[in-house]
Amino acid sequence: MIQIAILGFGVVGSGTAEVLTENCKLIAERCGDEVCVKYILDLREFPDHPLGDRVVHDINIILNDPEVVLVAEMMGGAHPAYDFTCAALRAGKHVVTSNKEVVATFGVELLELARQNSVSYFFEASVGGGIPIIRPMQTDLASNKILSVSGILNGTTNFILTKMKDEGAEFADALKEAQKNGYAEANPAADVEGLDAARKIVILAALAYGILLDPNKISTEGITKITSLHTAVAEKLGGAVKLIGHTELIDGKVFAHVSPYLVPAQNPISHVDGVFNGILVDANMLGRALFYGAGAGKLPTASAVVADIIDILSNRASDRMSPAWETADAASVADAADYVCRRAVVINGCSGCAEKLQHALGADGYVCVKDGTYAVVSRPLTADAAANAVAAVGLQAVLTLPVLD
């Protein structure tokens, strides 16, 4: 029997226990032995839960028990989750987590600590909920050079934007419905301001390029300023507005940001709606691959946690370890001003103004969004180059969106 501990018995922690219980025979076959939850660390008691007698309130009980070989951390937040993770790794225990904040902030240190203690630190559930993305990038795409990763990484914002697109709702009303349905917290700032997506894209960037950026320092714009004009422009241009986390290399340096994008219909991400996530990986040999599914939720996320548990426990005799990352420095981080893409530029004016803008931006044409409002999609340009081109013909953009081709 293999003994493990769960840290945090909230939505994902209790879901992990449920998956381990429901699929116990299958998991035992894949691990070579039964996996048993010996301890559950939480501040609360759970007297009515079948595993309520496993609850402890002192992390040292788990750390000092040599039978516990693996710890599943699902506490949320940076502390004490980070502190307990460090202690578990130093105690020679494998750790798996769904905690994107800890991975995005302390990943370099924790991966090194895992290697020093000959254990693993896995985090499949930290990005995309139940969507397999971390492991495929580490293994299935190992023979490829990753050209870019772009994704809808937050189900709350995608639900809101889908409501705005399909029903013509304004942001505030769509947010209220998301909160009513349990998709958004009472304080939704981490979601709607793009902070959650920023943590996830820096994890994906680290997997792709081996450099962990600071999620608090990458350019991050949420969806609080999205209006019905944005959705109308996207519809006229044959696409959808999506909050995208994007990373690529620019002149050998790592670039990552989070921003609302216009995503054309030919890009499969434009059709990822509701609370679902979609992550598009562009690799030099494979080409494009879309990873799609439930980006959050109790059992989808828990299934990813348990997948990491199985991966570690079924490979205990091998030398398979966690990846190695480096902390970003000024020389390894690309300037956001150097990012080139097509851009949708919207002006108020006449058709003659739109024609002038079309020529200035090197566009193929323009569309009338409504009377007196026109949109043009530029050739690939930096943000500054696009703004300068608009100003050079005496016009002013009322909104600009990067385009995800």
KESELO-287778 format. One record per atom (N, C-alpha, C, O): residue in one letter; x, y, z. Coordinates in pm, whole numbers, plus 50000, padded with zeros to 5 digits. Example, Ala and Ser with C-alpha at 12.3 -4.5 7.8 and 13.67 -1.06 7.14 Angstrom:
A513194943150780;A512304955050780;A513204967050780;A514244966850846;S512854977550708;S513674989450714;S512905000350787;S513415011450804;
//
This chain:
M500844988150000;M500005000050000;M500885012550000;M501835013550078;I500565022049914;I501325034549902;I500555045449975;I499395047949946;Q501215051850069;Q500555062050151;Q500875075950099;Q502035079250071;I499835084250086;I500015098150043;I499245107350137;I498455102650220;A499465120350124;A498745130350203;A498205141050110;A498795144250007;I497065146650149;I496445157650076;I496515170150162;I496115169950279;L497025181050105;L497075193850175;L495995202950116;L496095207250001;G494985205750196;G493875213950149;G492725205350101;G492855197950003;F491575206250171;F490455197650136;F489265205750088;F488125203550128;G489585215350000;G488535223149935;G488005215949813;G487915203649811;V487665223549710;V487055217749591;V487975207549525;V487565196249500;V489205211449497;V490115202449425;V490635191449517;V490765179949475;G490915194849642;G491405184649736;G490395173549758;G490745161749755;S489135177349781;S488105167149800;S487845159649670;S487525147749671;G487975166749556;G487835159949427;G488915149649404;G488665139049348;T490125152849448;T491245143349436;T490965130649516;T491205119649468;A490465132349637;A490095120749719;A489005112649650;A489005100349655;E488075119549586;E486975112649517;E487495104449399;E487075093049380;V488395110349320;V488955102949207;V489745090849255;V489625079949199;L490555092649359;L491345081549414;L490455070349466;L490795058549454;T489315073949523;T488385063949577;T487595057049466;T487495044749462;E487045065249375;E486185059949270;E486955050749174;E486435040549130;N488195054449143;N488995046949046;N490135039349113;N491205037549055;C489905035049237;C490985029049317;C491595016749252;C492815014949257;K490785008249192;K491314996049131;K492174999249009;K493264993848992;L491675008248925;L492435012148806;L493755018548846;L494795015548788;I493715027448946;I494925034348992;I495915024449051;I497125025649030;A495415014649126;A496295004449185;A496994996349076;A498174993049089;E496274993148970;E496864985648859;E497994993648794;E499024988048756;R497795006648782;R498785014848713;R499975018548802;R501075021148753;C499735018648933;C500835021849026;C501515009449081;C502575010349143;G500914997949060;G501484985549111;G501104982549255;G501544972549311;D500294991149315;D499864989149454;D498724998949481;D498525008649407;E497984996349587;E496885005049625;E497435018449677;E498415018749751;V496795029349636;V497175042749682;V496185046949790;V494975047549766;C496695049849907;C495835052850022;C496125066950074;C497285070750090;V495065074650099;V495205087850161;V495315085850311;V494325082650378;K496505087750364;K496715085650508;K496365097950589;K495845096950700;Y496655109750531;Y496375122250602;Y495725132450510;Y495975132750389;I494895140850570;I494345152650504;I494625164450595;I494155164950708;L495405174050544;L495735185850624;L494755197050591;L494625201150475;D494055201950693;D493135213050675;D492875219350811;D493025212950914;L492465231950809;L492115238550934;L490765233950987;L490485235051106;R489945228650897;R488585224550933;R488525209650965;R489445202050936;E487395205851025;E487065191751044;E486015187750942;E485225196050898;F486005174950905;F485015169850810;F484385157050866;F484605146150814;P483605158550973;P483085146651043;P482165137950959;P482025126050985;D481535143850858;D480585136150777;D481205130250651;D480535123450574;H482485132750629;H483155127350511;H483735113650542;H484245111550653;P483695104250447;P484245090850471;P485715090950513;P486175081650580;L486445101350474;L487855102350511;L488075112550623;L489195117150645;G487005115950692;G487095126050797;G488045122450910;G488575131250977;D488255109550931;D489155105351039;D490635106851001;D491505104651085;R490905110550877;R492305112450833;R492775126950852;R493945130050826;V491885135750895;V492215149950903;V493185152851018;V492995148451131;V494245160550984;V495195165351085;V495385180351063;V495045185650957;H495915187051164;H496085201551156;H497545205851167;H497835217851168;D498435196351175;D499855199351193;D500645192951078;D500645180751064;I501295201050997;I502045196050883;I503165186650925;I503555177850849;N503675188351046;N504795180051092;N504415165351108;N505275156551099;I503145162651131;I502695148751138;I502965141851004;I503395130350999;I502705149050896;I502915143650762;I504405143150729;I504895133150676;L505115153750761;L506535154450727;L507345143850799;L508335138850745;N506945140550920;N507725131151001;N507295116550986;N507835107751052;D506315114150899;D505855100450877;D506565094550755;D506285098750643;P507465085050775;P508225079550662;P507365071550564;P507785069050451;E506175067550607;E505305060050516;E504725068850405;E504405063950297;V504605081750432;V504035090850331;V505105094150228;V506105100550259;V504885089650104;V505885091649999;V505545103249907;V506395107849831;L504315107849913;L503885118249820;L502865127249888;L502025122749966;V502955140149856;V502045150149909;V501365157249792;V502045161549698;A500045158449796;A499285165649694;A498835178849754;A497985179149843;E499395189849705;E499125203149762;E498075210249679;E498285212849561;M496935213349741;M495835220349675;M495245230749768;M494025232349776;M496125237949837;M495695247549936;M495285260949875;M494435267949929;G495885264449762;G495645277449702;G496445288249773;G496795286949890;G496735299149699;G497515309949756;G498985306449768;G499365294849753;A499805316649795;A501245314449801;A501705308349932;A502575299649934;H501135313050041;H501565308350173;H500335304150255;H499305310850252;P500445292850329;P501665285050356;P501955274150253;P502795265450277;A501265274250139;A501435263550041;A502895262149998;A503425251049992;Y503545273249969;Y504955272849929;Y505815267250042;Y506675258650018;D505595271850163;D506405267450277;D506245252550302;D507225245450328;F505005247750294;F504755233450316;F505345225050203;F505825213950226;T505305230450080;T505885223349966;T507395221949984;T507945211149964;C508055232750023;C509505232150049;C509815221550154;C510725213550138;A509045221750262;A509305212450372;A509105197950327;A509875189150365;A508075195550245;A507825181950198;A508945177150106;A509385165750117;L509405185750017;L510495181949926;L511775179150005;L512495169549976;R512055187550103;R513255185350186;R513145172450266;R514155166250299;A511915168450296;A511705155950370;A511745143750277;A511515132450320;G512045146050148;G512165134950054;G510845129650003;G510755118049964;K509825138150003;K508505133949956;K508215140749821;K508455152649805;H507705133049727;H507255138749601;H506105148349628;H505355146649724;V505955158549543;V504855168049557;V504185169949421;V504865171749320;V502865169449420;V502085173549303;V501185184949347;V500825185949465;T500825193649253;T500045205349291;T499155210249179;T499405207649061;S498115217249218;S497275224649123;S497455239649141;S496735247549081;N498415243449222;N498575257249267;N499415265449169;N500645265749178;K498745272149075;K499435279748972;K500235291449029;K501285294948976;E499735297449137;E500465308849194;E501825304649248;E502815311649227;V501875293249316;V503145288349370;V504095284349257;V505275287649261;V503585277249156;V504435272849045;V504975284948968;V506165285448936;A504105294648939;A504525306248860;A505485315248935;A506325321948874;T505385315349068;T506225324249148;T507515317549194;T508575323849195;F507425304949233;F508565298149296;F509035285849221;F509785277849275;G508595284149096;G508875271849023;G510335268349011;G510695256649027;V511185278048982;V512625275348966;V513185269449094;V513885259249092;E512885275749205;E513405271149335;E512865257349372;E513625248849419;L511575255049351;L510975242349391;L511445230849304;L511655219749353;L511625233249176;L512135222749088;L513575219049124;L513945207349121;E514375228949158;E515745226349200;E515765218949333;E516565209849353;L514885222849424;L514805216049554;L514385201449536;L514885192649606;A513485198949443;A513075185149414;A514265177049363;A514465165649406;R515035182649271;R516195175449218;R517235172649326;R517805161849332;Q517465182449412;Q518445180749520;Q518065169349614;Q518925162949674;N516755166849626;N516295156449718;N515815143849646;N515175135149707;S516125142949516;S515815130949435;S514335127349439;S513965115649446;V513505137649433;V512055135649424;V511525144049309;V512275151349244;S510225143149284;S509605150349173;S508645160949222;S508025159549328;Y508525171549144;Y507545182149167;Y506765183849038;Y507275189348941;F505515179149036;F504685179048916;F503485188248934;F503015190149046;F502995193948824;F501985204548835;F501045204848715;F500675215648668;E500675193248664;E499785192548548;E498505200548568;E498015206748474;A497955200448689;A496665207048714;A496775222048730;A495745228648748;S497975227648723;S498125242048745;S497715250448624;S497475262448637;V497645244348507;V497235251348384;V496195242848313;V496405231048288;G495065249048279;G494085242048198;G493225231948271;G492535224148206;G493245232048405;G492385222748479;G492645208348438;G493735203048461;G491645202048379;G491785188048341;G492375185748204;G492515174348161;I492745196548131;I493305194947997;I494755190248008;I495555196848074;P495105179247946;P496535175347945;P497335185147860;P497135185847739;I498235192647921;I499055202147847;I500485202247898;I501415203047818;I500685201448030;I502045201848086;I502835189648039;I503935190947985;R502275177848061;R502985165548025;R503215164347874;R504325160847834;P502215167347789;P502495166847645;P503615176347601;P504405172847513;M503695188147662;M504765197247625;M506125192047668;M507135194647602;Q506155184647780;Q507425179147829;Q507845166547756;Q509045163947741;T506875158647709;T507195145547654;T506855144547505;T507755142747422;D505595145747471;D505165143547332;D505755153747235;D505965150647118;L506025165847284;L506575176247198;L508065178547222;L508625188547177;A508695169347291;A510105170947326;A511025171747204;A512105177547212;S510605165947093;S511445166246973;S511225178746889;S511855180446784;N510325187446934;N509955199346859;N510505212046922;N510695212847044;K510755221946838;K510995235546886;K509635242446894;K508895242846796;I509315247847012;I508035254447029;I508145268646975;I508955276647022;L507325271646875;L507335284846813;L506505294746892;L506885306346907;S505375290246942;S504515298947023;S503495290447096;S503195279147057;V502955296147203;V501825290347275;V500825301447298;V501165312147349;S499575298947260;S498515308847278;S497305301847336;S496945290947291;G496685307947436;G495575300747494;G494525309047563;G494815319847616;I493305303947561;I492235308447651;I492465300647779;I492205288647785;L492945307547882;L493445300948002;L492565303348124;L492895298948234;N491465310348105;N490595313548217;N489135311948176;N488655319148089;G488455302448237;G487075299448199;G486095310448236;G485105312348166;T486355317648344;T485455328448385;T485365339348279;T484275343348238;T486535344048234;T486535354648134;T485985349548000;T485345357147927;N486225337047969;N485705331747843;N484185330647848;N483515333147747;F483645327047964;F482175326847981;F481605340847959;F480615342447888;I482215350848020;I481735364648009;I481785369347864;I480825375147814;L482915366947797;L483045371347659;L482085363947566;L481595369647468;T481825351347596;T480855343747516;T479455349547531;T478725350647433;K479085353247653;K477785359647677;K477675372847602;K476635375947544;M478745380447602;M478735393247532;M478605391047381;M477925398747313;K479245380647331;K479195377647187;K477835372247145;K477245376847048;D477335362547219;D476125355447177;D474835362747210;D473845361647138;E474845370347321;E473605376547368;E473635391747367;E472655398247403;G474765397347327;G474855411847325;G474915418247462;G474655430147477;A475265410347563;A475325415447700;A476525424747716;A477535423247647;E476405434347806;E477545442447844;E478335435347952;E477835426148017;F479565439847972;F480475433148065;F479875431348204;F479905420348258;A479345441948262;A478845441448399;A477745431048415;A477715423848515;D476835430248318;D475735420648326;D476235406348308;D475785397148377;A477185404448217;A477735391048196;A478505386448320;A478475374648355;L479205395648384;L479925392248508;L478955388048617;L479215378248687;K477855395148632;K476865391448733;K476325377348709;K476135369748804;E476095373948584;E475605360448554;E476665349948585;E476345339148634;A477925353148555;A479015343948588;A479095341648738;A479315330348783;Q478905352148815;Q478915350748961;Q477715342649009;Q477835334349099;K476575345148950;K475355337848987;K475515322848961;K475025314649039;N476185319348853;N476375305348816;N477565298848885;N477835286948865;G478285306448967;G479425300949039;G480705300348958;G481665293949000;Y480735307148843;Y481935307248760;Y482905318348800;Y484085317748767;A482395328448870;A483235339748912;A483095341749062;A482015339749119;E484195345549125;E484185348249269;E483485361549297;E483265369649207;A483145363649425;A482575376549465;A483535387849431;A483115398649388;N484835385349451;N485875394649404;N486545388149283;N487415379749299;P486145392049163;P486625385149041;P487905390848983;P488255387648869;A488605399349057;A489725406849000;A490775397848936;A491245400848826;A491155386949003;A492215378348950;A491855372948812;A492725370948728;D490565370648790;D490115365648660;D489985376848558;D490635376548454;V489145386648588;V488785396548486;V489915406248457;V489925412548351;E490875407648548;E492015416348521;E493205408848461;E494255414748437;G493035395848436;G494035388048364;G495145382248449;G496075376348394;L495065383648582;L496155378948667;L496265363748668;L497365358248667;D495125356948669;D495115342348666;D495745337248536;D496565328148538;A495365343248425;A495925339248295;A497415342248288;A498175334748226;A497855353148353;A499285356548351;A500125345848420;A501185342148370;R499655340848533;R500385330148602;R500485317848514;R501525311148511;K499415314748443;K499405302648362;K500295303948238;K500975294448199;I500295315848176;I501115317048055;I502595317048090;I503405312548010;V502985322048208;V504425321448241;V504845307048269;V506005303448246;I503925298748317;I504245284548335;I504435277948197;I505385270448177;L503545280848105;L503665275247970;L504925280447900;L505575273047827;A505265293047922;A506485298547863;A507715291547919;A508655288747845;A507695288648050;A508825281548110;A508965267448054;A510075262648032;L507845260748031;L507885247447971;L508435248047828;L509175239247785;A508045258547756;A508465259647616;A509915263947602;A510615259247512;Y510385272947691;Y511675279347668;Y512635278247787;Y513775282947778;G512185272147898;G513095269948010;G513365282148096;G514225281748184;I512645293048072;I512835305548146;I511525309048217;I510485310048153;L511585310948349;L510395314648425;L510335329748441;L511145335648513;L509375335948374;L509165350248386;L508435353448516;L507835344648577;D508475365948556;D507735370548673;D506315374048627;D506145383148547;P505295366948676;P503925369748629;P503455383748663;P502515388848601;N504105390148761;N503715403648799;N504355414348711;N504045426148722;K505265410048621;K505975419648538;K505655418648390;K506075427148312;I504905408348350;I504545407648208;I503355416848182;I502555419448272;S503245421648059;S502135430248021;S500825422548034;S500645412047972;T499915427848115;T498675420748145;T497485430248136;T497405439948211;E496575427248046;E495345435048032;E494165425348037;E494155415347965;G493195428248120;G492025419548134;G490905423748040;G491145429447934;I489675420848083;I488525423147994;I487565433748048;I486465435347994;T487955441048151;T487035450548213;T486665462048120;T485645468648141;K487475464648018;K487195475647926;K486535470947796;K486305478847705;I486225458047787;I485575452747666;I484125457147664;I483415455947765;T483665462247550;T482295467047535;T481625460447415;T482225452247345;S480385464147393;S479665458747278;S480305463047147;S480125456347045;L481055474147148;L481755478147025;L482815467846987;L482975464646869;H483535462747086;H484555452347058;H483905440146993;H484405434946893;T482805435647049;T482155423646995;T481565426246857;T481555417346772;A481085438446834;A480545441746702;A481665442046598;A481485437346485;V482815447546636;V483965447746545;V484395433546511;V484635430246394;A484485425046613;A484905411246590;A483935404046499;A484355396446411;E482635406346518;E481645399846433;E481785404346288;E481725396146196;K481975417346267;K482125422546130;K483385417246063;K483415415345941;L484405414846143;L485675409846088;L485715394546086;L486735388646050;G484625388146124;G484545373646115;G485335366346221;G486005356446191;G485265371046345;G485995364546453;G485335366646587;G484135369346594;A486105365546692;A485585367146828;A486655373646915;A487855372046890;V486225380847017;V487145386447115;V487395375947223;V486455370747282;K488665372847247;K489045363147349;K490195368747433;K491055375847382;L490195365547561;L491335369047645;L492395358347625;L492165346647657;I493535362247573;I494575352847532;I495845355047612;I496305366347629;G496415344247662;G497785344147709;G498665339247596;G498405328647539;H499685346747563;H500515343447447;H501985344147484;H502405353147556;T502775334547433;T504225334947451;T504915330447323;T504425321647252;E506055336547295;E506895332647181;E508295338247206;E508525345847300;L509215334347121;L510565340047126;L510655351647027;L510225350546913;I511235362747072;I511515374146985;I513015376546990;I513545380647093;D513695374046878;D515155375446872;D515845367546985;D516795372347047;G515335355447009;G515945346647108;G515565349747252;G516045343147344;K514715359747273;K514285363347408;K512815359447428;K512045359047332;V512455356547553;V511105351747581;V510145363547597;V510395372847674;F509055362947523;F507985372847534;F506725365747581;F506395354947533;A506015371947675;A504725366747718;A503855378447759;A504335388147819;H502585377547728;H501645387647776;H500235381847778;H499985370947727;V499335389447839;V497915386047841;V497145398047791;V497365409247837;S496255395747695;S495525406847635;S494265401847566;S494225390347521;P493235410147557;P492135406847467;P492635407147323;P493355416247282;Y492265397147247;Y492635395947106;Y491385394847020;Y490335390447066;L491515398946896;L490565394946794;L491085381846737;L492185381246683;V490285371246748;V490685358146698;V489825354746577;V488615352546592;P490405354346457;P489625351246337;P489025337246342;P489515328446412;A487945335546266;A487215322846269;A488055311046225;A487805299746267;Q489055313346140;Q489885302146093;Q490835296946201;Q491395286146186;N491015304446307;N491805299746420;N490875291846512;N489865297346557;P491185279246542;P490255271046621;P489945276646760;P488895273446816;I490815284946814;I490555290746946;I489325299846943;I488675301547046;S489015305546828;S487855314546821;S486555307246851;S485555313646886;H486545294146839;H485325286246860;H485275279746999;H484375271947027;V486245282847085;V486235277847223;V485395287347305;V485795298747330;D484215282847348;D483265291647415;D482935287047556;D483375276447601;G482155295147624;G481715291747760;G482875291147857;G483815299047848;V482795281747951;V483835280748054;V485005271948010;V485885268948091;F485015267847885;F486075258947838;F487355266747809;F487325278847783;N488465259547814;N489785264947780;N490265258647650;N489875247447616;G491105265847579;G491755260447460;G493165265747451;G493385277847462;I494125256947431;I495535260847426;I496105256047293;I496065244147262;L496635265447216;L497155262547083;L498685263147087;L499265273647112;V499315251747063;V500765250847060;V501215249746916;V500765241046842;D502115258646876;D502665258446741;D504105253546749;D504965260346806;A504375241846692;A505695235546699;A506265234046560;A505525232546463;N507595234346549;N508205234946416;N508055222146335;N508075222746212;M507915210646398;M507755198046326;M506285193746320;M505795189646215;L505595194746433;L504195190446441;L503265200046370;L502285195946309;G503575212946378;G502635223146335;G501765227046453;G502235227246567;R500515230146428;R499635234746534;R498865223146595;R498385214346525;A498755223446729;A497955213546802;A497105221046904;A497615229346978;L495815217946907;L494895224347000;L494565214847114;L494155203547092;F494755219647236;F494385212247356;F493135218947413;F493175230647451;Y492045211447419;Y490735217347451;Y490035209147559;Y490135196947561;G489345215947648;G488555208747747;G488175217547864;G488265229847858;A487725211047972;A487305218048093;A488525223848163;A489395216548208;G488565237048170;G489735243648226;G489695245248376;G490655250348435;A488625241148439;A488505242148585;A487435232148629;A486935224248549;G487105232748757;G486085223648809;G486685212848896;G487865209448884;K485875207648984;K486335198149085;K486985185749025;K488175183249048;L486225178148949;L486755165348901;L487715166748783;L488695159248777;P487485175948687;P488495177548581;P489865181048637;P490875175148597;T489925190648730;T491215194448787;T491795183248872;T492985180448867;A490925176748950;A491385165549033;A491925154148948;A492865147348989;S491345152048832;S491845141248746;S493275144048701;S494065134748686;A493605156848681;A494975160448644;A495925158448762;A497055154048744;V495455161748882;V496265159349002;V496585144549016;V497725140749041;V495565136249001;V495765121749017;V496625116248904;V497375106648925;A496535122048786;A497425117748676;A498885119748714;A499725111248685;D499185130948779;D500555133148827;D500945123048934;D502065118048936;I500015120149023;I500275110149128;I500625096649066;I501595090249105;I499835092548968;I500075079748901;I501415080048829;I502185070548835;D501695091048760;D502945092348685;D504145090348777;D505075083048744;I504125096848892;I505245095748985;I505325081849046;I506395075749049;L504205076849095;L504235064049168;L504505052149075;L505055042049119;S504125053348949;S504375042248856;S505775042548798;S506185033248729;N506525053348826;N507885054448775;N508905056048886;N509975061848866;R508585050849004;R509465052749120;R510835046349099;R511825050949156;A510895036049018;A512175029148999;A513035035848892;A514185032048872;S512475045648823;S513215052048714;S513865064948764;S513715068848880;D514575071348674;D515235083948709;D514455095948658;D514985107048654;R513205093848621;R512415105048568;R512215115548676;R511705112648784;M512625127848646;M512565138548744;M511815150448686;M511345150048572;S511705160948764;S511045173148721;S511935180948624;S513145178848621;P511335190048544;P512145198048451;P513015208048525;P512845210448644;A513965213848452;A514845224148509;A514555237448439;A514545238148316;W514315247748518;W514075261048464;W515125270748517;W515815267948615;E515225282148450;E516065293148497;E515185305348525;E514145307248462;T515605313448619;T514895325948648;T515205336148540;T516365337848501;A514185343048492;A514385353048387;A515235364548438;A515095368948552;D516125369548351;D516835381948378;D516615391448260;D515975387648162;A517125403448270;A516865413448167;A517305408848028;A516685412447928;A518365401048023;A518895396747894;A518045385947828;A518185383547708;S517165379447904;S516375368347849;S514925372047822;S514155363847772;V514535384247856;V513135388347842;V512995398147726;V513695408247721;A512085395147633;A511845403947519;A511035416147561;A510205415447651;D511285427147495;D510515439347518;D509175438047447;D509115434347330;A508095441147519;A506765440247460;A506625449247338;A505815446647250;A507425459847333;A507355469147219;A507825462647090;A507555467946982;D508515451247099;D509025444446979;D508075433746926;D508375427246825;Y506945431846993;Y506005421446951;Y505265425746825;Y504665436546820;V505325417346723;V504725420346593;V503535411046568;V503645398846583;C502425416846530;C501255408946488;C500345418046407;C500535430246405;R499375412246342;R498355420546278;R497515427246387;R497375421946498;R496955438846356;R496185446246455;R494895451646394;R494905457346285;A493795449846466;A492515455346424;A492385469346482;A492385471246603;V492285479246394;V492215493246435;V490845498846396;V490395497146283;V490195505346491;V488845510546469;V488865525746483;V489455531246576;I488215532446389;I488135547046392;I486675551446375;I485845544046323;N486405563446418;N485155570146385;N485445579946273;N486405587646280;G484625579746168;G484865588646055;G484015584545936;G482905579445950;C484575586845818;C483865583845694;C484605572945617;C485685568545658;S484015568645507;S484645558145428;S485985562845370;S486905554945352;G486075575945342;G487335581245293;G488435580145397;G489595577245365;C488065582545525;C489025580845634;C489465566345643;C490645563445663;A488525557145629;A488835542945636;A489775538945523;A490655530545541;E489585544945408;E490455541745294;E491875546745319;E492845539845287;K491985558745376;K493295563945413;K493975554845515;K495175551945505;L493195550245613;L493745541445716;L494175528145656;L495205522545694;Q493405523245562;Q493745510545495;Q495115511445430;Q495935502445446;H495365522045359;H496655523645292;H497775525645394;H498885520445376;A497505533045500;A498535535745600;A498975523045672;A500135521545709;L498025513945691;L498315501645766;L498665489845675;L498915478845724;G498675492145545;G498985481145453;G497945470245455;G498275458445440;A496695474045474;A495605464345485;A495005461045349;A495215468245251;D494265450045344;D493615445845220;D492295453045197;D491795453445084;G491715458645302;G490415465145289;G489955470445423;G490745471145517;Y488685474045432;Y488115478645558;Y486665474145565;Y486075470445463;V486105474445684;V484685471045702;V484005482245778;V484615488945861;C482725484245748;C481895493745823;C481245486145938;C480425477245916;V481595489846059;V481015483346177;V479595488246200;V478685480246226;K479415501046191;K478115507746197;K478315521546137;K479455525346107;D477275529146120;D477405542246057;D478455550646128;D478335553246248;G479465554746055;G480495563346110;G481605556246185;G482475562846242;T481595543046187;T482645535346256;T483185524746162;T482425516746106;Y484505524646144;Y485145515646048;Y486305508246115;Y486945513346207;A486545496146066;A487635487946119;A488545483446006;A488095479945897;V489845483746035;V490875479445940;V491805469846012;V492195472446126;V492185458845947;V493165449546002;V494485451945931;V494595450445810;S495495455746008;S496785459745953;S497605447745906;S497265436245933;R498675450645835;R499725440645814;R500415438445949;R500155446046042;P501285428445964;P501975426446092;P502825438646129;P503695442846053;L502555444246248;L503225456246295;L503395455646447;L502675448346515;T504345463246498;T504385465246642;T503265474946679;T502675481446592;A502975475846809;A501915484946854;A502285499346822;A501425507146779;D503545503046843;D503965516746815;D503885519846666;D503465530746628;A504295510346583;A504255512646438;A502815514646391;A502555523046305;A501895506946446;A500485508446409;A499965522046454;A499275528946377;A500275526046577;A499805538946629;A500385550546547;A499685560146517;N501655549446510;N502295560046431;N501675561046292;N501535571946237;A501315549546235;A500705549646102;A499345556246105;A498975563546012;V498585553746212;V497275560046227;V497435575146242;V496725582846177;A498365579246328;A498575593546352;A499095600746228;A498785612546206;A499885593846146;A500495600046029;A499455604745927;A499725613845848;V498285598445928;V497225602645834;V496155610845906;V495045612445856;G496505615846025;G495615624946096;G494395618546157;G493375625246175;L494465605846189;L493325598746247;L493625594546390;L494765595046435;Q492585590446460;Q492735585746598;Q491945572946616;Q490765572446583;A492595562646671;A491925549846692;A491035550546816;A491445555746919;V489805545446803;V488935544546922;V489145531346994;V488815530147112;L489685521646925;L490165509446990;L491085502046896;L490985503046773;T492005494346957;T492945485946881;T493035472446949;T493175471747071;L492965461746873;L493105448246926;L494175440746847;L494175441146724;P495095433746916;P495975424646843;P495165413246783;P494115409546835;V495655407746674;V494965396946604;V495775384146621;V496985384046598;L495095373346661;L495755360346676;L495505351946553;L494435345946539;D496465351546462;D496275344146337;D496515329146356;D496395321446261;
//
